[in-house]
Amino acid sequence: MIMRKLSILLLNALDIYGGGEFYVYQLAKILKSRGYAITVSCRNDNLLHSKCRQAGINIFPVEYPENSGTGKVRKISGLISRYITDNRIDIVHSNTNYDRTVGAFAARSAGIKHVSNVHSLHKTSHNITHWFRNKYLIHHFIADGNRVRDLLMREDNIPENKITSISLGLDLKLNKMDIETREKIRNEFGIRNDEILIGNSARMVPFKGQEYLLRAFCEVNKQAANIRLMIVGDGELSDFLKNLSVELGINDKVIFTGFRSDIKEMYSAFDIYAHTSIEGGGEAFPFAILYALANELPLVITNVGDMSEMADNGVNGFILNEKDVKGISDKLAELCRDKKLRNTMGKKSRDLLERKFSADKMADDIEKVYYKVIKDII
């Protein structure tokens, strides 16, 4: 049977550009290339806006509240509803808690279906409005991983048949290690060819656990002279982490790059990737680790959210308990000592990505959800 190509409105209300925003951007590009009529609704001061414009993706800018606050729900849902009607949108796909609400009421008002992605390991229902929205105004949930799906069932009482778990993915052609990029980045930061660079890419917020990475690196540094640590990103803990590196006596070995618009290129400079998140902050299925897989990097990660889905313990990396400074440092030291192990595990990382986490597979699964929800097969 031939399935009619849909007109889809993707919503993202946040004022930051992180994994969830990249998800919207990447999905919009893929669906557009497959013949769907795609519109992305976001703030006009978000990097998502400019990236979509550069990619030729239609944009519906909305002044969503800063930090995804709770105000203007009626006004903004009305704006979205009118856009849906005027542009014959078939389905709304929301991605954050605020646009989950305004998108739900807008879709209901316009008489169309609403699908919502959940990208973090937090319950989605905090008040009666959220409860009503989840029960009656969201036709299907897409969870980034199995732990998110389980949380939706356990904490939000969402029926299992109303949730599909779909792993995130990357474009395999656009994401791979590049020797020229590696040399360029390493030269920019004065990293010698014989130095082993441990990388981390994440917002500097408590649940990303960079404090424990710094403490682990301090221990590794006592055993090896030719290692460096690079932390890519910024955030509220920036000063704290920089001060901690001074206290630990490793500030000459740690590079804080700040925000980088070329974040995926940074991975080419790494030799090992470490992601030491902790529970309680909502970490689910970070794109950061997928970039590491794409760049053939061995992993040292913590067993938080669905991060363990991206590693075969002892095959393409090591999975440790959160805050396990000794365990993290031991595994980092093991990889630093053994180039052959790094290379072998790195190849397995790329194999895992190609097998399980391609963007095309992700988009295929999302398309199935859309057509399941609207049952519009002609």
N, C-alpha and C positions, 0 to 999 in steps of 0.2 A: 504494500500500500504506500501511496505517496503522502508524506506528512507536510501540511502547509507550513511554510516558514513563518514564524511568529514575530510579532512586534513586542520587544521586551524593554522594560524600564528597570534599570539597575540603580539602586539607591545606596548612597553612603554619606552619612551626615557628619562624620568626624572632621576635626580641624587639624589632624595630623596625617602624615603619610607613612603607613606601616604595612604590615602583612595583609591586613584586610583590604586596604586601599589598592595594593598591588594585585590582590585577587580580583577585584572588580575590573581593574584596567586590563589584566591579562585575559579574563573571561570575555570582556567586551570585544577585544581584538579578535579572539578566536571565533566567537559567534558571528561577528560581522563578516569575517572571511568565509563563513559557511552560508551566507545569504540572509541572515536574520536582520531585521531592522532594530538596531540597538541604540538606546539612549542611556547615558549615564547622568544621574542627578547628584550633584555634590556642591560643596561650597566653592565659590570662585577664587578663593585664596588658598585652596589646597593644591599641592603638586599634582594630584589626580586630575584636576581640571586641565592644566596645561599639557599633561602627558596625553590625555584623551584628545585634546584639540590637535596636537601634533600628529596623532595617529589617524586623524580624520573621523573620529567617533563623535556622533551627535551628542551635544551636552545640553542639559536643562539645569542651569545654575539656580540654586536656592539658598537663601540666607538662613541655613540651619543654625540653631543656637551654638555659641562657642562652647567647646567641651561637651557637646551633645547634651545640653541641658534639657529641662523639662517644659520650657515655655513654648508658646505659640503653636501648640498642637493643632488646634482648630484651624488657625489661619493657614498653616503650611499644608495640612492634609487637604484643605480646600484647593490650594494652588495645584497640588499634585493631582487631585481628582479632575480638575479642569484640563490639565495637560493630558491625562489619560484619555479623556473623552475627545478632546480636540485632535489627538494624534492616533486614535484608534489602537491604543496599546492593548495587547492581549493578556499580559501577565506582568505583575510587579515582583521584583526579586530584591528584598531588603537584606541589609548586612550588619546593622548596628542596632542597639536597643532603641534609640530614638527614631531612626527611620523605620524600624520594625513597627512602631506604633503609628506614626503618621502614614506610612505606606499601607498599613492594615485598614485604617479608616478611609483612606483615599480609594483603595481598591474596592472596598465594600460599597462606597458611595457611587463609584462608577460601574459597579456590577461585574467586576472581573476577578480573577484569581490572584492569590498572593502566596508566594513562596519566600521563606526566610532562612538565610544562612546563620549559623551560630559558630563564631570563630574563637570563642574563649570558654574556658572551663568555669563559668559562673552561671548560676541560675538566672533565668530571664524574667521571672515573675516576681515583682517587688510590691505590687499593689493591686487593687481590684481592677484597674484599667488593664494592667498587664495580663491578669488572669483571664479577663474577658477576651482580650485580643488573642491570646494563645489558644483559647478554647474554640472561639467562634470565627475569628477573622484571619487566621493563618491556616491555609489549606494543607501546607506541607512544610516540614522543617528539613533543612540539610545540615548535618553535623559534620564538622571537619574531621572527626575521628570517632572511634568507638567509645572513648571515655566521655566525650561530649554528648554522644547519643545516650549513654547510660545515665548521665547527669540529668538530661532533659526528662527522661522517664522517671527518675528517682525524686528529683527536687521539684520539677514543674508538672509532674503527672501527665506528661504528654504520652498518648498511646504509641506503642512501638510501631504500629502500621502507619503512623503519621510522620515518621522520621526515616530519612535515608542517610546513612553514613557514607560520605564521599571524600576520599583522601585528596589533598591538594596536589598539584602537579606543576611541572615546569616545561617550557618549550625546549625540547632536547637539542634542537639546532642552535638556539640562541644562547644556551647556557652550557659552556664547557671551558676547561682550562686553556688559556692562551699564553704561549711563551713570551710573546712580545709585551703583552699586558703585564705579565709577571715581572719582567725586567723593568718596565716603566714604573710600576708602583714601588717596587723594592728600591729603585734608584731614588725615587722621590723622598723616601723616608730613610735613606742611608743604610739599608739592610744588605749586608754582604752576602755573597753567594754561598759561603760556607756556614752562614747562620741559619738555624732552624726557627721558623716563624710560626708560633701558635696564634691562631686567630679566633676572634669572637666578634660577632656582629649582632647588636641588640640595643634597644633603648636602655638607658641607664636608669632603671627603675628597680625597686626592691626585688620583685619576683624573678627578674632575670639572673639574679645570683652572682653577679660579677665579683662581689666581695669574696666569695669562696674560691673563685678562679684565681684572683690575685693572691690569696693566701696559699693556694696550692702551687702556683707558679713560684712563689718565694721559696718553697721547699725544693722544687725542681732546680731552681737557679743555684742552689748550693751544690748540686751534683754535676752541672754542666755549664760551661762558660760560653758556649756558642749558641745561646737561645735568646729569643726575643718574644714578647707578647704584644699583640696589637688588638686594641678594642675599638671597634668602629661603631659610632653612634653618639648620641648625646641624651640629655635628660636630667631629671631632678637630682640624681646622685653623682653627677659629674664631678663636683668639687670634693665630695666625700671620697670617691674612688681615687682621685688624683692624690689627695692627702694621705689616703691609706697606702698607696704605693710608696710615698715618701717615708712613712712610718716603718714600712717593711724593708726599706732600703733597696727597693728594686726600681725606683723611678727612672733610672738610667737605662733600664731594660724594657720598660713598658711604654708603648706608643698609644696615645689617645688621639684618634684622628678627628673627633667631632663628627658632625653630620656629613655624609658624602652622598652626592647625587649619583655617583657611579658605584653604588654599593656592590652590585653583583660582580663588577670587575675586580674588586678588592680581593676576592677569594683566590684569584690566580696567584696572588703573592704568598698565600699561606702554604704551610707544609702539614699542619695538623689543625683540625677545627675542634674547639671546645665550647660547649653550651651548658652552663651549670645552673639552670633555673631551679627555683624552689616552689613548693606548693603554696597555695593561698592567693596567688595573683592572677590565676586564670589562664596560665600557659596551656596551650592545647596542641597545635600542630604547626610549629614555626617554619615559615619559608626559609629562614636562615639556615636550617639544617639541610633543606633540599638543595640550596646553593652549594653547600659543602659536598654533598653527594655528586652534584653535577661536575664539580671541579676535582673529582677523584681524591678527596681528602679522607684520611682516617678520622674517626670521631672519638671524642671523649665527652659523653653527655650524661645527664642525670635522668632518672626514671620518673619523669614528671609529665603529666598530660599524656599525649600519644607520641611523645618523642621516641619512645622505645620502638615504635613501629618503623622508624627510619633507620634502625640499626639492628644487625644480627650480632649479638654479643660475642666478641671474640673473632668475628669474621670480618666486618668492615669497621669495627670500633669497639669501644667498651662502654657499658652502661653501669653507672654508679648510683648509689643512694644520694638524695639531696644533702647538701652541706657536708659531704664526706671528703674533707680536705685531704686526708691521707690517701684515700683510695684514688681520688682525682690526680693527686701529685704522682702517685706510683705509676699510674697508667700513662700519664704524660711523659714521665721519665723513661718508661719502657719504649715508647714510640720515638722519643728523642734519641735514644741509643741505637735504634735499629732501623736503618734506612730501608732495608729490604721489607721489613714488616710494614713500614709506612706505605711503600709502593704497592704491596700486595693488598693491604686493606683498602687503599685508595681505589684500586681497580674494582674491588668488590662493591665499593660505594656507588660507583657509576653503574655497575651492573644492576644494583638494586633500584636505582632511580629509573633506569630504562624499563625495568620489569614491572614496577608498581606505581611510579609517580610521574607519568608524563602528563602534560597539560591536555593533550588530545584525549586521553582516557578520562581525565577529570571532566572535560566538556561533554564527552559522550554520555557520561553518567548523569550530568546535569540536564542535558536535553531529554533524557528518558523521564526525569522527574517532571519537567515542564509538560510533556505530553500526557503523562499519567494524570496530572492534576487537571488539565483542561479536557482530556479525552477528546481531542479534536483531530481525529485521523480521517482523512478523506481519500 
